[in-house]
Amino acid sequence: MSGTTTGEKVTFTLNGRQVTAEPGETVLSVARRLDVHIPTLCFHESVSSYGACRLCLVEVFWGKRSKLVTSCLYIPYPDDRIETDNARIHGVRKLVLELLLARSPHVEAIRELAREYCVEVPRFRPSAVTADATRCVLCDLCVRVCAEVVGQSAIGYAGRGSERVITVPFGEQAEECIGCGACVFICPTQALSYEDIAGQRLMKELNTSVPLVACRVCGEHFATEKQLAKLRERITMPDELVDVCPRCRGTEFTRVLDEALVTKPRV
């Protein structure tokens, strides 16, 4: 559900305070701009909003009626009255955190939020599927960053309900994966990881390995072949610097520049 997207600013009430939203701006964006705390687990500014974690729920009032909506997706209407924290919202967030804590009891991001809402011992026990205390909470951030930012769409879902998991197509080596690690860095629960071993980047949870490139100057592996190919597509960079690691790039750039000045001296 969303409000006006006509290109006009919207005035509404947030926690008893009259505020203004830019055209198309969500409640979460307005709240963050005004330093109003709303917890999130599946939100990141770099990708589109998804509303999976349900922690960012706020309550919208229209007269005597009200409804809980995800603030990361909800664009306010003029004269909306919105509360970001009350007894109803607190209770729902607490329930969500109990479920998350039962699923992933060792994830620090969840434990920290649970402490904020005084959730110590969840009422729910992990199911047989999640008995290994999986760290993945299906926030979809890895899927979105791979598709929207990297442009590869190497990650998706398999299964339904409690058996739903993040995976690559058919659970086999993903040719679309370039081994950039964006999914690892954006994951809020450290459910994904990679390791560089013997000239290969192993995306362990995704059952995928990608060949690494060694720096032409120092010899250390620093990026994958597919990652550098994607870099060449997106930015203009001298060929002499593409296969050079960031640590050596400054020195190599100076050398290339010096050679250019010697070859073409200033007149």
C-alpha positions as CSV (number, residue, x, y, z in Angstrom):
1,M,0.0,0.0,0.0
2,S,1.4,3.4,-0.8
3,G,0.3,7.0,-1.0
4,T,0.7,9.7,-3.6
5,T,3.4,9.6,-6.2
6,T,2.3,12.6,-8.2
7,G,5.6,14.5,-7.8
8,E,4.3,16.7,-4.9
9,K,5.5,16.8,-1.4
10,V,3.2,15.2,1.2
11,T,2.5,16.6,4.7
12,F,1.5,14.1,7.4
13,T,1.8,13.5,11.1
14,L,4.6,11.3,12.5
15,N,4.5,10.6,16.2
16,G,2.4,13.7,16.8
17,R,4.7,15.9,14.7
18,Q,3.8,17.4,11.4
19,V,6.4,16.4,8.8
20,T,6.9,16.6,5.1
21,A,7.9,13.7,2.7
22,E,9.5,14.2,-0.6
23,P,7.7,12.9,-3.7
24,G,7.7,9.1,-3.5
25,E,9.5,9.0,-0.1
26,T,8.7,6.2,2.2
27,V,7.9,6.6,5.9
28,L,11.1,4.8,6.8
29,S,13.2,7.3,4.8
30,V,11.4,10.2,6.4
31,A,11.9,8.7,9.9
32,R,15.6,8.2,9.3
33,R,16.0,11.7,8.0
34,L,14.5,13.0,11.2
35,D,16.5,10.6,13.4
36,V,13.3,8.6,14.4
37,H,14.4,5.0,15.2
38,I,12.7,2.2,13.4
39,P,14.4,-1.2,13.5
40,T,15.1,-3.0,10.3
41,L,16.8,-6.2,9.2
42,C,16.0,-6.5,5.5
43,F,16.5,-2.9,4.5
44,H,19.5,-1.4,2.7
45,E,19.7,1.9,0.9
46,S,21.5,0.3,-2.1
47,V,18.6,-1.9,-3.1
48,S,14.9,-1.8,-3.5
49,S,12.7,-2.3,-0.4
50,Y,11.2,-5.7,0.2
51,G,9.4,-5.7,3.6
52,A,10.4,-9.2,4.5
53,C,11.5,-8.9,8.1
54,R,8.4,-7.0,9.3
55,L,10.4,-5.2,12.0
56,C,9.8,-1.8,10.4
57,L,6.0,-2.0,10.9
58,V,4.3,1.3,11.8
59,E,0.7,2.0,12.5
60,V,-1.3,4.3,10.2
61,F,-4.5,5.9,11.5
62,W,-7.4,7.2,9.5
63,G,-10.0,8.4,12.0
64,K,-11.0,5.5,14.1
65,R,-9.4,3.0,11.7
66,S,-5.8,1.9,11.7
67,K,-3.5,-0.5,9.9
68,L,0.0,-1.9,10.4
69,V,2.2,-1.3,7.3
70,T,5.9,-1.8,6.5
71,S,7.5,1.6,6.7
72,C,10.2,0.7,4.1
73,L,7.4,0.3,1.5
74,Y,4.7,2.7,2.6
75,I,4.5,6.1,0.9
76,P,2.3,8.3,3.1
77,Y,-0.9,10.1,2.0
78,P,-1.6,13.7,2.9
79,D,-2.9,14.0,6.4
80,D,-1.9,10.4,7.4
81,R,-1.3,10.0,11.2
82,I,1.5,7.6,11.7
83,E,3.0,6.2,14.9
84,T,6.4,4.4,14.8
85,D,6.2,2.8,18.3
86,N,3.3,2.0,20.5
87,A,2.0,-1.0,22.4
88,R,0.6,-2.7,19.4
89,I,3.7,-2.2,17.3
90,H,5.9,-3.2,20.2
91,G,4.0,-6.4,20.6
92,V,4.3,-7.4,17.0
93,R,8.0,-6.6,16.8
94,K,8.5,-8.6,20.0
95,L,6.7,-11.6,18.4
96,V,8.8,-11.3,15.2
97,L,12.0,-11.2,17.2
98,E,10.9,-14.3,19.2
99,L,10.5,-16.2,15.9
100,L,13.8,-14.9,14.6
101,L,15.6,-15.7,17.8
102,A,14.2,-19.3,17.8
103,R,15.4,-19.7,14.2
104,S,18.8,-18.0,14.6
105,P,19.7,-17.8,18.2
106,H,23.4,-17.1,17.6
107,V,23.1,-14.2,15.2
108,E,24.3,-11.1,17.0
109,A,22.2,-8.7,15.0
110,I,19.1,-10.5,16.1
111,R,20.3,-10.9,19.7
112,E,20.9,-7.1,19.8
113,L,17.4,-6.3,18.6
114,A,15.9,-8.9,21.0
115,R,17.6,-7.2,23.9
116,E,16.1,-3.9,22.7
117,Y,12.7,-5.4,23.0
118,C,13.4,-7.4,26.1
119,V,13.2,-10.8,24.4
120,E,15.4,-13.2,26.3
121,V,14.0,-16.7,25.9
122,P,11.7,-17.2,22.9
123,R,8.5,-19.1,23.3
124,F,9.1,-21.0,20.1
125,R,11.5,-23.9,19.4
126,P,13.3,-24.3,16.1
127,S,11.7,-26.8,13.7
128,A,13.5,-29.8,12.4
129,V,14.5,-27.9,9.3
130,T,16.1,-25.1,11.4
131,A,17.5,-27.3,14.2
132,D,21.0,-26.4,13.0
133,A,20.3,-22.8,14.0
134,T,20.6,-21.4,10.5
135,R,21.8,-17.9,10.2
136,C,19.8,-17.1,7.1
137,V,16.5,-15.2,7.9
138,L,15.4,-14.9,4.2
139,C,15.8,-11.1,4.2
140,D,16.4,-11.2,0.4
141,L,19.2,-8.7,0.6
142,C,21.7,-11.0,-1.2
143,V,19.2,-11.8,-3.9
144,R,18.5,-8.1,-4.5
145,V,22.1,-6.9,-4.4
146,C,23.1,-9.6,-6.9
147,A,20.3,-8.7,-9.3
148,E,20.0,-4.9,-8.9
149,V,23.6,-3.8,-8.1
150,V,25.9,-6.5,-9.6
151,G,23.5,-7.3,-12.4
152,Q,24.0,-11.1,-12.3
153,S,20.9,-12.6,-10.6
154,A,23.0,-15.6,-9.5
155,I,21.0,-16.1,-6.2
156,G,17.4,-17.2,-5.7
157,Y,15.1,-19.3,-3.6
158,A,14.2,-22.9,-3.4
159,G,11.6,-24.7,-1.4
160,R,8.5,-23.4,0.3
161,G,7.4,-22.4,3.8
162,S,9.8,-23.5,6.5
163,E,11.9,-25.3,3.9
164,R,12.5,-22.2,1.9
165,V,16.3,-21.5,1.4
166,I,18.6,-19.2,-0.4
167,T,20.5,-21.0,-3.2
168,V,21.9,-20.9,-6.7
169,P,20.1,-22.6,-9.6
170,F,19.7,-26.3,-8.9
171,G,22.2,-25.9,-6.0
172,E,25.1,-26.4,-8.5
173,Q,28.0,-24.3,-9.6
174,A,26.5,-20.9,-10.6
175,E,28.0,-19.7,-13.8
176,E,26.3,-16.3,-13.3
177,C,28.2,-15.8,-10.0
178,I,31.3,-13.5,-10.5
179,G,32.5,-14.0,-6.9
180,C,32.4,-10.3,-6.1
181,G,31.3,-11.0,-2.5
182,A,28.5,-8.3,-2.5
183,C,26.1,-10.9,-1.1
184,V,28.5,-11.6,1.7
185,F,29.0,-8.0,2.6
186,I,25.3,-7.0,2.6
187,C,24.1,-10.0,4.6
188,P,23.0,-8.7,8.1
189,T,23.4,-12.1,9.8
190,Q,26.7,-13.4,8.3
191,A,24.9,-16.3,6.7
192,L,27.1,-16.1,3.6
193,S,30.8,-16.3,3.4
194,Y,33.7,-16.8,1.0
195,E,37.2,-18.1,1.3
196,D,40.2,-17.6,-1.1
197,I,42.1,-20.9,-1.4
198,A,44.6,-22.0,-4.0
199,G,43.7,-19.5,-6.6
200,Q,39.9,-20.0,-6.2
201,R,37.3,-18.0,-4.4
202,L,34.9,-20.4,-2.7
203,M,31.4,-19.2,-2.1
204,K,30.8,-22.0,0.4
205,E,27.1,-21.6,1.1
206,L,26.4,-21.2,-2.6
207,N,28.3,-24.2,-3.7
208,T,30.3,-22.1,-6.2
209,S,34.0,-21.4,-6.9
210,V,35.4,-18.7,-9.1
211,P,39.0,-18.4,-10.4
212,L,41.1,-15.6,-8.8
213,V,43.5,-13.3,-10.6
214,A,47.0,-12.6,-9.2
215,C,48.3,-9.1,-9.0
216,R,50.8,-8.5,-11.8
217,V,53.0,-6.6,-9.5
218,C,53.0,-8.4,-6.1
219,G,51.6,-11.7,-7.1
220,E,48.8,-11.8,-4.5
221,H,45.3,-12.9,-5.5
222,F,42.9,-10.0,-5.2
223,A,39.9,-10.4,-7.4
224,T,38.1,-13.0,-9.6
225,E,38.4,-13.1,-13.4
226,K,34.7,-12.5,-13.8
227,Q,34.8,-9.6,-11.3
228,L,37.5,-7.9,-13.4
229,A,35.6,-8.6,-16.6
230,K,32.5,-6.9,-15.1
231,L,34.8,-4.0,-14.0
232,R,35.9,-3.5,-17.5
233,E,32.3,-3.3,-18.7
234,R,31.3,-0.6,-16.2
235,I,34.3,1.8,-15.9
236,T,37.1,3.1,-18.0
237,M,40.4,2.0,-16.7
238,P,43.9,1.7,-18.3
239,D,44.6,-1.9,-19.2
240,E,47.9,-1.6,-17.2
241,L,45.9,-1.2,-14.0
242,V,43.1,-3.8,-14.4
243,D,45.2,-6.7,-13.2
244,V,46.9,-4.8,-10.4
245,C,45.6,-5.0,-6.8
246,P,44.5,-1.8,-5.0
247,R,47.6,-1.8,-2.8
248,C,49.9,-1.7,-5.8
249,R,47.7,0.4,-8.1
250,G,49.0,3.7,-6.9
251,T,52.7,2.7,-7.5
252,E,51.9,1.2,-10.9
253,F,49.9,4.3,-11.9
254,T,52.8,6.5,-11.0
255,R,55.1,4.3,-13.1
256,V,52.8,4.3,-16.1
257,L,52.5,8.1,-15.8
258,D,56.3,8.6,-15.6
259,E,56.7,6.4,-18.7
260,A,54.1,8.5,-20.6
261,L,55.8,11.7,-19.6
262,V,59.2,10.4,-20.8
263,T,57.7,9.1,-24.1
264,K,55.8,12.4,-24.6
265,P,57.7,15.1,-22.9
266,R,56.0,18.4,-22.3
267,V,57.0,21.1,-24.8
